[in-house]
Amino acid sequence: MPLAAVAGRRARVPRWLRRTSGPLLLLAVWEVLSASGALPAHILAPPATIARVGADLVADGSLPSAMLVSLQRVALGLLLGLVVGVGLALLSGLFRAGEDLVDASVQMLRTVPFVGLIPLFIIWFGIGETPKVAIITLGVTFPLYLNVYAGIRGVDAQLIEAGESLGLSRWGLVRHVVLPGALPGAMTGLRFSLGIAWLALVFAEQVNADSGIGFLMVQARDFLRTDVIVVCLIVYAFLGLLADFIVRALERLLLQWRPTFTGR
């Protein structure tokens, strides 16, 4: 079949429908397996039960309040990670002396699993909110650092020479050449960091939490409520997807000057 005909057929089907067909098919298979008894409810509750339980959690206010607490933790950890990761990347990427001082230490620390530092954080910071935010901050910092640093060092040297020939000062080169050139890498790092932030939150909220989505999951685990656990996992996935959507929209806004291939 000619490529033009295939493209025409795709154009007639809304893209949102194509993108949702996979998850909808997965839900249908899940429901069929549950209804046939191949997937027992004590192993994994059926989608209809999960939807009802989710509605009940929303109605009694427990899920919205847990989401608010978890969002606050992620937002604070992400903000601190942005400041630390981008700051270190600028110091290391823009200055050779900064690279000598910072990069080796960061490369060494990033190989340490941040989850393995939870016992130390509990000893240092107690069992309150501080260790939870610290875990998220640590998880966010390294992807941002690596991508911003790589973006800065990946700027074309010919662009630097062109800026110097036009009389740009060092700050002018950084502002008009280096930082815009590093922006795509920074946005990629932000997307990675958001994914890791939600992963870190799952571990963080297992640390003696008395609120948040992770707290609901711990309670559900103690009572063998797979339906509540799946609701919490769906909420984690939805929040992560929403955060990624926001970053992608920000990418389209900030990187309008960079044409890219969008698929066929």
Disulfide bonds with the S-S distance in Angstrom:
none
